[in-house]
């Protein structure tokens, strides 16, 4: 019975590994875009402070926090999928 489960786990492991590779690639590409976006948000925040545009500054701060949270969420999801892949690999090798 365990051999059947191991055979059925192989395609799942393949899909998980493909998701890991795509997630890592997406994380690397998005980090460059997010870095540029955070620079623009930071520059706009400095402008809002100088011009005393407090409502716009609040919007920019929320946008910056949401951007950083999105990156952390993406990295967290990739790490969880990698842990699932490692667990499946350990099950297949057992």
Secondary structure as UniProt FT lines:
FT   HELIX           2..51
FT   HELIX           54..93
//
